[in-house]
Amino acid sequence: MAACNADGDLDSANIEAAVAQLCRDYWPPLYSFVRRRGFSPADAQDLVQGFFTHFLQDKIYAQADSARGKFRTFLLASLKNYIVDIWHRENTQKRGGGHEFVVLDEEIGAVEKLYQDETVVILEEERHYERRWATTLVTRALERLRADFSGESKAKIFEELKPFVAGGTRLPRQEESAERLAMPIDTLRSHLSRMRARYRALLREEVARTIGFADDVDEELHHLSQILITAS
């Protein structure tokens, strides 16, 4: 993901450049996650931008441990911690300058119910974050594939065959697509085979570009596929 120095190791400048690129790649899913927490578009933008600045300047990424999980999971956990820290810092004075208060016994049940409901919401937010991550990579791979089909005739082939490449339900029959393109079915299937191979290669590149240094590309590809299957 990043260039190495003469000894074959990743140097500091290249690591920081690679992490900065990761931050740009993860902007959409993290922004979406913050918005689902109820923040306004402007506040969500400020929070995500502030988080990335903090993540890079304080080298939070150096704390990532591949044995504890994937980079995308570490990134989300870091964002959550950042949001909590910001909220705590900005609201301490509003809560009485840090003084403690007592929760009455009769209020504990209601508080616990809120906690349980929030846990369900958070789990759904995390699933949405992963779906957003997956769909972002798929969209980028498809856009790169589209660029391979410049020109009116090639663009028509791409648009007709795109559903078969991206997958999904209620796909048209290949014979119908061949008829619309005025080409033999064998020719269409030949185009489709090449498009699928190119798409898989592009998607692999996108996944490789958005994972941590120690993460496994094939494992992430499998995880991405599972996310897309469950989301369909």
Secondary structure, 3 states (H helix, E strand, C coil): CCCECCCCCECHHHHHHHHHHHHHHHHHHHHHHHHHCCCCHHHHHHHHHHHHHHHHHCCHHHHCCHHHCCHHHHHHHHHHHHHHHHHHHHHCHHHCCCCCCCCCHHHHHHHHHHHHHHHHHHHHHHHHHHHHHHHHHHHHHHHHHHHCCCCHHHHHHHHHHHHHHHCCCCCCCHHHHHHHHCCCHHHHHHHHHHHHHHHHHHHHHHHHHCCCCCCCHHHHHHHHHHHHHHHC
